[in-house]
Amino acid sequence: MRARGRDVDITVFGATGYVGKLTAGYLAKSGSGLRIALAGRTRSRLEAVRNSLGGKAKNWPLIVADVDQPDSLDAMASRSRLVLNAVGPYTSYGLPVVRACAAAGTDYVDLTGEVPFVRRSIDQSHKRAMKTGARIVHSCGFDSIPSDLTVYALSRRVADDRAGELAETTLVLRDYSGGYAGGSVSTMVELMRLSSSDPVVRQMLDDPYSLSPDRAAEPDVGHLVDLPLLPGHEIAPELAGLWTSGYVMALYNTRCVRRSNALMKWSYGRSIRYTETLIMGSFPGAALAGAMFNAGIATASRYGGHYLRLLPTGLVDRMTPTSGTGNDMGSRGHYRVETYATTTTGRRYRATIAQPADPGYSATAVLAGESALALVLDRDRLPDRHGVLTPASAMGDVLLDRLPAAGVSFETVGLP
């Protein structure tokens, strides 16, 4: 099972952080027979996490590694078949880990939803990872597996039915309940800082194909709106009477889905228009308020850093929750995502994914853990793709097969 010279199957880097601990705990239950290591900057804290997991985890090796010490990252990557990186914000801390894994031919997964980080990862490490045979798979949590896999599943169903290709395709976040991570807030603040000082970052956030492997080859399908305000019936008859507003993570997720399509030679079709929304209820005013809120966040992510610089030095950092903190609602949290598609032949379909767990925490730990297990345990079934990938392009069918047994419900149906 283990590659020659590698004594660790999966290394959880950032295991002392909030989601890192949850993911390590999931692997302790679901990764039977695998050699799993915990990695981070402080050995004593790693020991505390290992002790809290109990069972077979008590024998897991500990690896001291720091993003400011490249040699430690090289050593971690060279002994691991896969590194699961839970250290964010990734724009600040992720690139050295990606580089180490790409150089060592080590598979990699993370939980990012940061356009600048992924773009730089592509530019710096895609070709190297292709040469070494590494799969660098970003966005293996709630961002962006529901987005990426529902569109992938729809494309497979449409192809099986010989119903043309995907055209208008819209993800709808039907239901969501969960906590909010300190790391997520830190990521937003960091993005605001970057966008205010770097016009290249602002361009990435404005370009719907900013993660494309070949921007010039992308189809022209007209203006694409990241944060639309739509009555439900314009998306699907099943949503009549409801209102939707733009979903702020569409700023990243839509670009991830479009990258998947390009990496798979536009298997979704060259006419797909993809966006994401969330249900705001039946009252139009609630949808308008939601649209204004999300538009405000989107604007802040592009230009808010100008105002951050006006605040006293250190004030923003003191106001921002510490990375590694969180409020996991466990089984009290949940989500349900429905993605509706109309094909080029006029057929309609819906893919649904749901989990009875907190999207940002427990649910993400399951999705990330299963992604790591898919890459390690099911290598003979994976597509022959390497480099900087997306969940769908790296693991598509394998992940669809694994998730139901992990408590993730998934369904794709044709609609009248």
Residue pairs with C-beta under 8 A, 6 or more apart in sequence:
1 9
1 33
1 34
2 9
2 35
2 81
3 81
5 78
5 79
6 78
6 79
6 80
6 81
7 35
7 61
7 79
8 35
8 36
8 37
8 61
8 63
8 79
8 80
8 81
9 31
9 34
9 35
9 36
9 80
9 81
9 82
9 376
10 27
10 31
10 34
10 35
10 36
10 37
10 80
10 81
10 82
10 83
10 84
10 372
10 373
10 376
11 36
11 37
11 38
11 39
11 63
11 76
11 79
11 80
11 82
11 83
11 84
12 20
12 23
12 24
12 27
12 36
12 37
12 38
12 39
12 84
12 86
13 20
13 39
13 40
13 65
13 76
13 83
13 84
13 85
13 86
13 87
13 97
14 20
14 39
14 40
14 85
14 86
14 87
14 88
15 21
15 23
15 24
15 38
15 39
15 40
15 46
15 49
15 86
16 40
16 42
16 45
16 46
16 48
16 49
16 324
17 40
17 86
17 87
17 183
17 323
17 324
18 181
18 182
18 183
18 324
18 325
18 326
18 328
18 361
19 86
19 111
19 141
19 181
19 183
19 326
19 360
19 361
19 364
19 365
19 368
20 40
20 49
20 86
20 87
21 49
21 52
22 328
22 361
22 362
22 364
22 365
23 84
23 86
23 364
23 365
23 368
23 369
24 36
24 38
24 49
24 53
24 57
25 53
25 365
26 365
26 366
26 369
27 34
27 36
27 369
27 372
27 373
28 36
28 53
28 54
28 55
28 56
28 57
30 369
30 370
30 373
30 406
31 369
31 373
32 56
34 373
34 376
34 377
35 60
35 61
36 57
36 60
37 60
37 61
37 62
37 63
37 80
38 46
38 49
38 50
38 60
38 61
38 62
38 63
39 46
39 62
39 63
39 64
39 65
39 76
39 83
40 46
40 64
40 65
41 64
41 65
41 66
42 64
43 62
43 64
46 62
46 63
46 64
47 62
50 57
50 58
50 60
50 62
51 58
53 60
63 75
63 76
63 79
64 72
65 72
65 73
65 75
65 76
66 72
66 73
67 73
67 87
67 93
67 96
67 97
70 96
70 100
73 96
73 97
73 99
73 100
74 100
74 103
74 104
76 83
76 100
77 83
77 97
77 100
77 101
77 103
77 104
77 106
78 104
78 106
80 106
81 106
81 107
81 376
82 106
82 107
82 108
82 109
82 372
82 375
82 376
83 97
83 100
83 101
83 106
83 107
83 108
83 109
84 108
84 109
84 110
84 368
84 369
84 372
85 94
85 97
85 98
85 108
85 109
85 110
85 111
86 110
86 111
86 368
87 93
87 94
87 97
88 94
88 110
88 111
88 112
88 183
88 186
88 187
88 323
89 114
89 117
89 183
89 186
89 187
89 190
89 191
89 323
90 110
90 112
90 114
90 117
90 187
91 114
91 116
91 117
91 187
91 190
91 191
91 194
92 190
94 110
94 112
94 117
94 121
95 117
95 120
95 121
95 124
97 108
98 108
98 121
98 124
98 125
98 136
98 388
99 124
99 125
99 128
100 106
101 107
101 108
101 129
101 134
101 136
102 108
102 125
102 128
102 129
102 132
102 134
102 136
103 128
103 132
104 132
104 134
105 132
105 133
105 134
106 134
107 134
107 135
107 136
107 137
107 375
107 376
108 134
108 135
108 136
108 137
109 137
109 138
109 140
109 368
109 371
109 372
109 375
110 137
110 138
110 139
110 140
111 139
111 140
111 141
111 143
111 364
111 368
112 118
112 138
112 139
112 143
113 139
113 143
113 144
113 187
113 249
113 252
113 253
114 187
114 191
114 252
115 201
115 204
115 205
115 210
115 211
115 251
115 252
115 255
116 191
116 194
116 198
116 201
116 204
117 138
118 138
118 139
118 211
118 256
118 388
119 204
119 210
119 211
121 136
121 138
121 388
122 211
122 213
122 388
125 136
125 387
125 388
126 136
126 213
126 387
126 388
127 387
128 134
129 135
129 136
129 386
129 387
129 388
130 386
130 387
132 386
133 386
134 386
134 387
135 375
135 382
135 385
135 386
135 387
135 389
135 394
136 387
136 388
136 389
137 371
137 375
137 389
137 390
137 391
137 394
137 395
138 256
138 388
138 389
138 390
139 145
139 148
139 252
139 256
139 390
139 391
140 367
140 368
140 371
140 372
140 391
141 360
141 363
141 364
141 367
141 368
142 335
142 359
142 360
142 363
142 364
142 367
143 249
143 252
143 253
144 249
144 252
144 253
144 256
144 257
144 390
144 391
145 353
145 367
145 371
145 391
145 399
146 171
146 335
146 337
146 353
147 171
147 253
147 254
147 256
147 257
147 276
147 337
147 339
148 253
148 256
148 257
148 260
148 390
148 391
148 392
149 353
149 391
149 392
149 396
149 399
149 400
149 403
149 410
150 171
150 337
150 339
150 351
150 352
150 353
151 166
151 169
151 171
151 257
151 260
151 261
151 268
151 274
151 339
151 341
151 351
151 392
152 260
152 392
152 396
152 400
153 351
153 400
153 410
153 412
154 166
154 169
154 339
154 341
154 349
154 351
154 412
155 165
155 166
155 267
155 268
155 269
156 396
156 397
156 412
157 349
157 351
157 412
157 414
158 164
158 165
158 166
158 341
158 343
158 347
158 349
159 267
161 347
161 414
163 343
163 345
163 347
163 349
164 269
164 343
164 344
164 345
164 347
165 268
165 269
165 270
165 271
165 272
165 343
165 344
166 268
166 269
166 271
166 272
166 341
166 343
166 344
167 269
167 271
167 272
167 273
167 341
167 342
167 343
167 344
168 273
168 341
168 342
169 268
169 272
169 273
169 274
169 275
169 339
169 340
169 341
169 342
170 235
170 236
170 274
170 275
170 276
170 277
170 339
170 340
170 341
171 247
171 250
171 253
171 274
171 275
171 276
171 277
171 337
171 338
171 339
172 235
172 239
172 244
172 276
172 277
172 278
172 279
172 337
172 338
172 339
172 340
173 247
173 276
173 277
173 278
173 279
173 335
173 336
173 337
174 279
174 336
174 337
174 338
175 279
175 334
175 335
175 336
175 354
176 278
176 334
176 335
176 336
176 359
177 329
177 332
177 333
177 334
177 335
177 358
178 329
178 333
178 334
178 335
178 358
178 359
178 360
178 361
178 363
179 326
179 327
179 328
179 329
179 333
179 358
179 360
179 361
180 326
180 327
180 360
181 321
181 325
181 326
181 360
181 361
182 320
182 321
182 322
182 323
182 324
182 325
182 326
183 323
183 324
183 325
183 326
184 360
185 320
185 321
186 320
186 321
186 323
188 297
188 300
188 301
189 308
189 316
189 320
191 201
191 301
192 300
192 301
192 303
192 304
192 305
192 308
193 305
193 308
194 201
194 305
195 201
195 202
195 205
195 301
195 302
195 303
195 304
195 305
196 303
196 304
196 305
196 306
196 308
196 309
197 305
202 302
202 303
203 210
204 210
205 251
205 301
205 302
206 302
207 215
208 224
208 226
208 254
208 255
208 258
209 215
209 218
209 255
209 258
210 255
211 255
211 256
211 258
211 259
212 218
212 258
212 259
212 262
213 259
213 262
213 263
214 262
217 262
218 258
218 262
219 266
219 270
219 271
221 270
221 271
221 272
221 273
222 273
224 254
224 273
224 274
224 275
225 246
225 275
226 246
226 250
226 251
226 254
226 275
226 298
227 245
227 246
227 247
227 248
227 250
227 251
227 291
227 294
227 295
227 298
228 244
228 245
228 246
228 275
228 277
229 243
229 244
229 245
229 246
229 287
229 288
229 291
230 243
230 244
230 277
231 242
231 243
231 244
231 284
232 238
232 239
232 240
232 241
232 242
232 243
232 244
232 279
233 239
233 240
233 241
235 244
235 277
235 340
236 340
236 348
236 350
236 415
238 340
238 350
238 415
239 279
239 340
241 282
242 279
242 280
242 281
242 282
243 279
243 280
243 281
243 282
243 283
243 284
243 286
243 287
244 277
244 278
244 279
244 280
244 287
245 277
245 278
245 280
245 287
245 288
245 290
245 291
245 293
245 294
246 275
246 276
246 277
246 278
246 290
246 291
246 294
246 295
246 298
247 253
247 276
247 277
247 278
247 294
248 294
248 297
248 298
249 276
250 275
250 276
250 277
251 298
251 301
253 276
254 274
254 275
254 276
256 390
257 274
257 390
257 392
258 274
259 390
259 393
260 268
260 390
260 391
260 392
260 393
261 267
261 268
261 269
261 272
263 385
263 389
263 390
263 393
264 392
264 393
269 344
271 344
278 290
280 286
280 287
280 289
280 290
281 287
308 316
326 360
326 361
327 361
328 358
328 361
328 362
329 358
329 361
329 362
330 357
330 358
330 361
330 362
331 356
331 357
331 362
332 358
333 357
333 358
333 359
333 361
333 362
333 363
334 354
334 355
334 356
334 357
334 358
334 359
335 354
335 355
335 359
335 363
336 352
336 353
336 354
337 352
337 353
337 354
338 350
338 351
338 352
339 350
339 351
339 352
340 348
340 349
340 350
340 415
341 348
341 349
341 350
341 351
342 348
343 349
347 414
348 414
348 415
348 416
349 412
349 413
349 414
349 415
350 412
350 413
350 415
351 410
351 411
351 412
352 409
352 410
352 411
352 412
352 413
353 403
353 408
353 409
353 410
354 408
354 409
355 363
355 366
355 407
355 408
355 409
356 407
357 363
357 366
357 407
366 406
366 407
366 408
367 403
367 408
369 406
370 399
370 402
370 403
370 406
370 408
371 391
371 395
371 399
373 402
374 382
374 395
374 398
374 399
374 402
375 382
375 394
375 395
378 395
378 398
378 402
381 397
381 398
382 394
382 395
382 398
383 393
383 394
383 395
383 396
385 393
385 394
391 399
400 410
403 410
404 410
